[in-house]
Amino acid sequence: MDVFDAIRGRRSHRAFKRDRVEFEKIDQILDAAQWAPSPANNQPWEFIVVSGSDARMRLIELSEQARKEGFVELHGFSFVRPVPYGADESPKSDLPPSDYSLSFLKNVPVMIAVVGNPEPTVRPSQVERVHDGYKYACSAAIQNMLLAAEALGLGSLWFTLFDRDLLNRFLGIDPKKHLIAIVCIGYPVAAPPSPGRYPLTTKVRRIE
Amino acid sequence: MDVFDAIRGRRSHRAFKRDRVEFEKIDQILDAAQWAPSPANNQPWEFIVVSGSDARMRLIELSEQARKEGFVELHGFSFVRPVPYGADESPKSDLPPSDYSLSFLKNVPVMIAVVGNPEPTVRPSQVERVHDGYKYACSAAIQNMLLAAEALGLGSLWFTLFDRDLLNRFLGIDPKKHLIAIVCIGYPVAAPPSPGRYPLTTKVRRIE
């Protein structure tokens, strides 16, 4: 598939067929992830492929629990209770995750947890890490995964509605590492319509 | 270009021809950026295209100044002086940026600053942002840019060797926003060899 078609055609899928995803395709997606750039090529990512139905169901239960408790992270935005409410704001309206259905997860055949390693693996004694290189690199890797899935006829979702502590324990993730996202993958029922984009002119400034 | 060829063929380029890059190609790269996913499709990115030679030279001067002062950020890793040296570590060896030549920047015809907006633009009263969604989204957008450049026969570099404060002032970036990276783009002299990747087996765990 042409790279521009993959970039423009990729959608956030929430409706999947129950069909199994071929191992070869998962490996192609993981290989694509690995070719992302990273600081000094330190490749600060790890992948946990969750495909068994018991494990997937447990992962879904844990996400559901996190959603109900209102202590969850939605695509990188955290919802924390209590939140600092203004006088004119209703606490209930501040907890959209309770309205966010996770039932679609039951049909996701493969979930890939992407874990970032904040420890630089290159020249560790020379680097004082106070920043986000590993998060940038993992995000680039995830984008490669989504594009690879699109090219292979699969749908995907960059999912972060989870409680990191619960998932760290369940997936056996070293607490020094950082769960960035769960990439959901499966054969889509249909491509959702595009939610659109702002006009480029509103996003671009030029300095000649 | 096939998406897998773009993903595997992309390199971090540091040798560029002085040839002008067509406006149309820059717009194709910016359009590709916009089709990245983002939290609730809030599109938390802005792009500053620096193509004039005066502005580029000033940007290079500022990067050079940051490098010399040892207060710089290299691809998401920050080098900060003073760093907490161990008894057996030499301070000098902790400042690799001083050995890192920026002379290649003089031949980069276009630099695109990618700026992230931490403010959620969707449901702001419902979201208590404490996390990194905008950084993830901007990184996915940058990866799209690098792949688009590759497909258009251009070379690119995800560049972060800069002092954010200096560049914020020069580029007129709202201090509430966050300069994520500068994407260098131009016609490459030659494709650098691949630095390789770790075997996938060392990076993947499977839970059935």
HADDOCK unambig.tbl for C-alpha pairs under 7 A between the chains (distance, minus, plus):
assign (segid A and resid 1 and name CA) (segid B and resid 2 and name CA) 5.25 0.50 0.50
assign (segid A and resid 1 and name CA) (segid B and resid 3 and name CA) 5.95 0.50 0.50
assign (segid A and resid 2 and name CA) (segid B and resid 1 and name CA) 5.25 0.50 0.50
assign (segid A and resid 2 and name CA) (segid B and resid 2 and name CA) 4.54 0.50 0.50
assign (segid A and resid 2 and name CA) (segid B and resid 3 and name CA) 5.55 0.50 0.50
assign (segid A and resid 3 and name CA) (segid B and resid 1 and name CA) 5.95 0.50 0.50
assign (segid A and resid 3 and name CA) (segid B and resid 2 and name CA) 5.55 0.50 0.50
assign (segid A and resid 3 and name CA) (segid B and resid 3 and name CA) 4.13 0.50 0.50
assign (segid A and resid 7 and name CA) (segid B and resid 32 and name CA) 6.43 0.50 0.50
assign (segid A and resid 7 and name CA) (segid B and resid 35 and name CA) 6.28 0.50 0.50
assign (segid A and resid 8 and name CA) (segid B and resid 35 and name CA) 5.83 0.50 0.50
assign (segid A and resid 32 and name CA) (segid B and resid 7 and name CA) 6.44 0.50 0.50
assign (segid A and resid 34 and name CA) (segid B and resid 197 and name CA) 6.93 0.50 0.50
assign (segid A and resid 35 and name CA) (segid B and resid 7 and name CA) 6.26 0.50 0.50
assign (segid A and resid 35 and name CA) (segid B and resid 8 and name CA) 5.82 0.50 0.50
assign (segid A and resid 39 and name CA) (segid B and resid 75 and name CA) 5.19 0.50 0.50
assign (segid A and resid 39 and name CA) (segid B and resid 76 and name CA) 6.87 0.50 0.50
assign (segid A and resid 46 and name CA) (segid B and resid 203 and name CA) 4.80 0.50 0.50
assign (segid A and resid 46 and name CA) (segid B and resid 204 and name CA) 5.98 0.50 0.50
assign (segid A and resid 47 and name CA) (segid B and resid 203 and name CA) 6.12 0.50 0.50
assign (segid A and resid 47 and name CA) (segid B and resid 204 and name CA) 4.78 0.50 0.50
assign (segid A and resid 47 and name CA) (segid B and resid 205 and name CA) 6.29 0.50 0.50
assign (segid A and resid 48 and name CA) (segid B and resid 204 and name CA) 5.82 0.50 0.50
assign (segid A and resid 48 and name CA) (segid B and resid 205 and name CA) 4.80 0.50 0.50
assign (segid A and resid 48 and name CA) (segid B and resid 206 and name CA) 5.57 0.50 0.50
assign (segid A and resid 49 and name CA) (segid B and resid 205 and name CA) 6.26 0.50 0.50
assign (segid A and resid 49 and name CA) (segid B and resid 206 and name CA) 4.68 0.50 0.50
assign (segid A and resid 49 and name CA) (segid B and resid 207 and name CA) 6.02 0.50 0.50
assign (segid A and resid 50 and name CA) (segid B and resid 206 and name CA) 6.12 0.50 0.50
assign (segid A and resid 50 and name CA) (segid B and resid 207 and name CA) 4.85 0.50 0.50
assign (segid A and resid 50 and name CA) (segid B and resid 208 and name CA) 6.12 0.50 0.50
assign (segid A and resid 51 and name CA) (segid B and resid 207 and name CA) 6.50 0.50 0.50
assign (segid A and resid 51 and name CA) (segid B and resid 208 and name CA) 5.31 0.50 0.50
assign (segid A and resid 52 and name CA) (segid B and resid 207 and name CA) 6.60 0.50 0.50
assign (segid A and resid 52 and name CA) (segid B and resid 208 and name CA) 3.87 0.50 0.50
assign (segid A and resid 55 and name CA) (segid B and resid 208 and name CA) 6.77 0.50 0.50
assign (segid A and resid 75 and name CA) (segid B and resid 39 and name CA) 5.23 0.50 0.50
assign (segid A and resid 75 and name CA) (segid B and resid 133 and name CA) 6.03 0.50 0.50
assign (segid A and resid 76 and name CA) (segid B and resid 39 and name CA) 6.89 0.50 0.50
assign (segid A and resid 76 and name CA) (segid B and resid 131 and name CA) 5.57 0.50 0.50
assign (segid A and resid 76 and name CA) (segid B and resid 132 and name CA) 5.20 0.50 0.50
assign (segid A and resid 76 and name CA) (segid B and resid 133 and name CA) 3.74 0.50 0.50
assign (segid A and resid 77 and name CA) (segid B and resid 129 and name CA) 5.23 0.50 0.50
assign (segid A and resid 77 and name CA) (segid B and resid 130 and name CA) 6.60 0.50 0.50
assign (segid A and resid 77 and name CA) (segid B and resid 131 and name CA) 5.43 0.50 0.50
assign (segid A and resid 77 and name CA) (segid B and resid 132 and name CA) 6.84 0.50 0.50
assign (segid A and resid 77 and name CA) (segid B and resid 133 and name CA) 5.72 0.50 0.50
assign (segid A and resid 78 and name CA) (segid B and resid 128 and name CA) 6.13 0.50 0.50
assign (segid A and resid 78 and name CA) (segid B and resid 129 and name CA) 5.61 0.50 0.50
assign (segid A and resid 78 and name CA) (segid B and resid 130 and name CA) 5.90 0.50 0.50
assign (segid A and resid 78 and name CA) (segid B and resid 131 and name CA) 6.15 0.50 0.50
assign (segid A and resid 79 and name CA) (segid B and resid 127 and name CA) 6.28 0.50 0.50
assign (segid A and resid 79 and name CA) (segid B and resid 128 and name CA) 5.63 0.50 0.50
assign (segid A and resid 80 and name CA) (segid B and resid 128 and name CA) 6.74 0.50 0.50
assign (segid A and resid 83 and name CA) (segid B and resid 128 and name CA) 6.90 0.50 0.50
assign (segid A and resid 93 and name CA) (segid B and resid 126 and name CA) 6.44 0.50 0.50
assign (segid A and resid 94 and name CA) (segid B and resid 125 and name CA) 6.90 0.50 0.50
assign (segid A and resid 94 and name CA) (segid B and resid 126 and name CA) 4.18 0.50 0.50
assign (segid A and resid 94 and name CA) (segid B and resid 127 and name CA) 6.75 0.50 0.50
assign (segid A and resid 95 and name CA) (segid B and resid 126 and name CA) 6.58 0.50 0.50
assign (segid A and resid 96 and name CA) (segid B and resid 126 and name CA) 6.96 0.50 0.50
assign (segid A and resid 125 and name CA) (segid B and resid 94 and name CA) 6.82 0.50 0.50
assign (segid A and resid 126 and name CA) (segid B and resid 93 and name CA) 6.31 0.50 0.50
assign (segid A and resid 126 and name CA) (segid B and resid 94 and name CA) 4.13 0.50 0.50
assign (segid A and resid 126 and name CA) (segid B and resid 95 and name CA) 6.53 0.50 0.50
assign (segid A and resid 126 and name CA) (segid B and resid 96 and name CA) 6.91 0.50 0.50
assign (segid A and resid 127 and name CA) (segid B and resid 79 and name CA) 6.33 0.50 0.50
assign (segid A and resid 127 and name CA) (segid B and resid 94 and name CA) 6.62 0.50 0.50
assign (segid A and resid 128 and name CA) (segid B and resid 78 and name CA) 6.23 0.50 0.50
assign (segid A and resid 128 and name CA) (segid B and resid 79 and name CA) 5.68 0.50 0.50
assign (segid A and resid 128 and name CA) (segid B and resid 80 and name CA) 6.80 0.50 0.50
assign (segid A and resid 128 and name CA) (segid B and resid 83 and name CA) 6.82 0.50 0.50
assign (segid A and resid 129 and name CA) (segid B and resid 77 and name CA) 5.27 0.50 0.50
assign (segid A and resid 129 and name CA) (segid B and resid 78 and name CA) 5.67 0.50 0.50
assign (segid A and resid 130 and name CA) (segid B and resid 77 and name CA) 6.61 0.50 0.50
assign (segid A and resid 130 and name CA) (segid B and resid 78 and name CA) 5.91 0.50 0.50
assign (segid A and resid 131 and name CA) (segid B and resid 76 and name CA) 5.62 0.50 0.50
assign (segid A and resid 131 and name CA) (segid B and resid 77 and name CA) 5.42 0.50 0.50
assign (segid A and resid 131 and name CA) (segid B and resid 78 and name CA) 6.12 0.50 0.50
assign (segid A and resid 132 and name CA) (segid B and resid 76 and name CA) 5.22 0.50 0.50
assign (segid A and resid 132 and name CA) (segid B and resid 77 and name CA) 6.79 0.50 0.50
assign (segid A and resid 133 and name CA) (segid B and resid 75 and name CA) 6.02 0.50 0.50
assign (segid A and resid 133 and name CA) (segid B and resid 76 and name CA) 3.73 0.50 0.50
assign (segid A and resid 133 and name CA) (segid B and resid 77 and name CA) 5.67 0.50 0.50
assign (segid A and resid 135 and name CA) (segid B and resid 136 and name CA) 6.98 0.50 0.50
assign (segid A and resid 136 and name CA) (segid B and resid 135 and name CA) 6.98 0.50 0.50
assign (segid A and resid 136 and name CA) (segid B and resid 136 and name CA) 6.39 0.50 0.50
assign (segid A and resid 136 and name CA) (segid B and resid 139 and name CA) 5.32 0.50 0.50
assign (segid A and resid 139 and name CA) (segid B and resid 136 and name CA) 5.32 0.50 0.50
assign (segid A and resid 139 and name CA) (segid B and resid 139 and name CA) 5.68 0.50 0.50
assign (segid A and resid 139 and name CA) (segid B and resid 140 and name CA) 5.67 0.50 0.50
assign (segid A and resid 140 and name CA) (segid B and resid 139 and name CA) 5.68 0.50 0.50
assign (segid A and resid 140 and name CA) (segid B and resid 140 and name CA) 5.11 0.50 0.50
assign (segid A and resid 140 and name CA) (segid B and resid 143 and name CA) 5.30 0.50 0.50
assign (segid A and resid 143 and name CA) (segid B and resid 140 and name CA) 5.29 0.50 0.50
assign (segid A and resid 143 and name CA) (segid B and resid 143 and name CA) 6.93 0.50 0.50
assign (segid A and resid 197 and name CA) (segid B and resid 34 and name CA) 6.93 0.50 0.50
assign (segid A and resid 203 and name CA) (segid B and resid 46 and name CA) 4.81 0.50 0.50
assign (segid A and resid 203 and name CA) (segid B and resid 47 and name CA) 6.12 0.50 0.50
assign (segid A and resid 204 and name CA) (segid B and resid 46 and name CA) 5.99 0.50 0.50
assign (segid A and resid 204 and name CA) (segid B and resid 47 and name CA) 4.77 0.50 0.50
assign (segid A and resid 204 and name CA) (segid B and resid 48 and name CA) 5.82 0.50 0.50
assign (segid A and resid 205 and name CA) (segid B and resid 47 and name CA) 6.29 0.50 0.50
assign (segid A and resid 205 and name CA) (segid B and resid 48 and name CA) 4.79 0.50 0.50
assign (segid A and resid 205 and name CA) (segid B and resid 49 and name CA) 6.26 0.50 0.50
assign (segid A and resid 206 and name CA) (segid B and resid 48 and name CA) 5.57 0.50 0.50
assign (segid A and resid 206 and name CA) (segid B and resid 49 and name CA) 4.68 0.50 0.50
assign (segid A and resid 206 and name CA) (segid B and resid 50 and name CA) 6.11 0.50 0.50
assign (segid A and resid 207 and name CA) (segid B and resid 49 and name CA) 6.02 0.50 0.50
assign (segid A and resid 207 and name CA) (segid B and resid 50 and name CA) 4.85 0.50 0.50
assign (segid A and resid 207 and name CA) (segid B and resid 51 and name CA) 6.49 0.50 0.50
assign (segid A and resid 207 and name CA) (segid B and resid 52 and name CA) 6.60 0.50 0.50
assign (segid A and resid 208 and name CA) (segid B and resid 50 and name CA) 6.11 0.50 0.50
assign (segid A and resid 208 and name CA) (segid B and resid 51 and name CA) 5.29 0.50 0.50
assign (segid A and resid 208 and name CA) (segid B and resid 52 and name CA) 3.86 0.50 0.50
assign (segid A and resid 208 and name CA) (segid B and resid 55 and name CA) 6.76 0.50 0.50
